[in-house]
Amino acid sequence: MTFFKSDYKNWYLLEISIVRFVFLLATIFCLSACNFNITPTFYIRDIQDVISDKQDIEIPIFIKLPASDVDSCNSEIGQVIGILDTYGIDATLQSCGADENNLFATANVEFAASVVYSETSQVKNFKGIVGLIVDEAGDGVYYLNLQANPNLPKAISDIEDALIFATLDASQVGFIITLNNDTRRAMTFNIYDSFVNGVATDYNTFELGPRSELEVRASDVGANLFFNRGWFGLGDFTNN
């Protein structure tokens, strides 16, 4: 059997195509397995100021977002930030690199999280990518809900349309909310369906001492509610 130069060229091109296809599949697999956490820290003084002044407060929040590879990170995340900006959600790329296991490319992006006073469980507008909604129930009781920016679903849809690798579902995202008591008084919180300081709870009361923190990791139910309904209940407290 005789091979001509054109045959070698065709085999070479086929081999390159196979390699690219395998790389594409590997990339999709890696990105689908790459989870990330949303980890805002909310301070009690900020919450009390919002209750008193009825004015929103924005705090910085840093989120590591997946990218297809380190070389493409700036371009891909730049597109993501541009789309978010059209919906009024501010974001700033801080750096690109690999994860701690050197398996995935990640981008460190600065967003804002809002603390918002409300008389209902949801609000129609705020600047942050997420908001802690401080919902007044009466008699000094306030519900705390974590809500997605109302424009976030449309932004995510546009991002998925623009970037072939950008698919997102609730199973990829974890919510770890830290309540920091930066006052000199102890406070009591009722926390719903979550993991508090690593311990699972359906509903329990926790005392948050002065200068201390409470870490609340949302359950899978909470994460699904965030994406499907737009918010989930974190807990409640009495502001004395």
N, C-alpha and C positions, 0 to 999 in steps of 0.2 A: 504494500500500500504506500503510495507516494503522497507526501504532504507538500503543498506549495506555500509560498510566503504568505499568501492571503489566508490560508488555513490557520497558520500560526497566529496571524493577527486576530482572526476571529476567535480562536481559542483564548488568546490573551484578553480580548475584550470581554469574553464570557466569564473568564476567571475574575476579572476586575468587578464585573457586575455582581457576581456571586458574593465576593468579599464585601461589597457595598451593601448588598441585601442583608447579609449576616450582621454587619455592623448596625444597620438600621433596626433589625429585630432586637439586637442586644441593647441598643439605646432605649427603644420603647420599653423593653422589659425593665431596665434599670430605673427609668423615670416612673414607671407604674409602681415600683417597689419603694420609691423614695418618699418617705413621709416627712412632714415638717410640723412644727408646733407654733401656735400663736400664744405668746407668753407675756401679756401685759401685767404690770404692777400698778395697782390702784392704791392711793394713799387716803387714809381716813380724813385727814384735814382737807384734801381736795373734795371729797364727797360732802363733807360738812359745809364747805364754802359754796358748793353748787346748790345745796339745800337752802342756804341762807340768801345767796345772791341771785339764784335762778339764772345764772350765766354758765355756759359751757366752759369746760377746761380741757385743753389738749395736752397730752403727754406723749413723749417719744416711745415707740415700740419697734424693736428690731426683729425681722423675720428672715430666716434663711429659705430662699426659694430655689427649687431645682432648675438646672439648665441642662441642655443636651450634652455640652462639653465646655471645658474652660475657655477654649478659643472663641466659641460662639456666645459665651455668657453675656458680654457687654452688649452685643447686638440684640439678643433675645430679650434680655431684661429691659433694655432700652425701649423695645417695642411695648413690653408690658407696662412700663411706667408711662409711656406716651398715651396708651389707651386709658389707663387709670386717670390720668390728668384730664382727659376730655370729660370725665364724669365727676370732676371736682375732688378726686382723691389724690392727695399729695404723697409722693414717694421719692426717695433719693437712694440711688445705688451707692453703697459704701465700698464694696470690694467683691471680687470674684475669686473662687478657689475651689479646692476639692474638699470633700467631707473628711472626717477624722480617719476613715478607713481607706481613703484614696480611691473610692469606687464611683462616687457621683460628683458632678460639678454643682456647686452651690453659689448663690449670690446672697450677700448680706445686704438687706434693703431696709432703710429706715422709713417707717410710716408714722402716723399719728393715731392714737386711740383717744376717744373723747369720753368725758364724764358729763352726763346730760341729765338735768332735772326734768321730770315729766309727771303728769297726773294720769297717764295711761301706760300700759305695758310696752308700747312702741312709740317711737317718734318718727317724723317724716323726713328730717334732715339734720345732718351733723357732718363735720369735716373728716373725722377719723375713719379708718378702714373698719374699725369696730367701735362700738360705744358701750360704756357701762351706763345703763339707763337706771336712774334713781327715781323709782316710781312711788309717789306719796300715796299711802293707803289710808291715812288718817290716824289720829291719836298718837302721833309721833312714830308710826311704823312706816318703814320704807322697804319696798321690794327692790332687789338688785337683779337686773336682766342684762345679759350680754347680747347685743344686737349687731347684726351686719349692717354696714352702710346701705341705705336703701337703694343706692345705685350699683352696689357690688354685683348682683346677679347679672345685670346687663353688661357690666365690664368684663366679668368672667366669660360670658358668652362670646364677646368680641375677641377676647384673648384666645379662646379655643379656636375660633374661626381663623385667626391670623397666624397662629403657630401650631404646626402639625403635632408637636409633642405635648402641647399644653392641655392636658385633660385633668380634671379635678373631681374628686368625689369625697364624701364625708369621711370615708375610711382612711384617707391619707392625712387628714388634718387632726391634730390634737390641740385642745384648749387647756392651757395651764394658767390659771388666774391667781395672782398673789395679792392678798389684802394685807397692806402694811399699816400697822397702827403707829403712826408717828406722833401720837398725842401722849399725854401723861396719865390717861385714864383707861382702865380696862373696858372692853366692849364685848357684847354678846351677839353672836350671829347664829341664825338657824340656816344650815346649809342643806341644799337638796341634792338628791341622786348624783353622787360624784365620789371622787377619792380625795379625802382631806388629809393632807400630810402623809399620803401614801396608803391610807386606810379607807376601804369602801364604806359608804354610808348611803342609805336611802333618804333619811332625814334625821338630823341630829343637831344639837346645840353645842356651840364651841365658844369658849371665852378667849378673846384675843387681848393679851396683856399689853401694857405700854411698851413701846419700842420692840414689838414682836411682829411676826408674820404668820399668815395662814395660807398654805398652798392648796388650791382647789383645782383638781383635774377633772374636767367634764367627762361624763360617761359617754358611751357611744350613742345613747339616746339623745343626750344633749347636743352632740355634734350633728346628728341627723336633723334635729329640730332647727339648729342654726341655719343649715342649708335649705331645708324644705319650708320652714315657716318664717325664717329670718331672725329668730332669737330663741334663747332658752333661759329659764329661771335659774339664777345662781343661789339666791337665798334671801333672807330678810333680816332686818335689825330694827331696834328701837333707838331713835336718836334723842337722848336725854340732855 
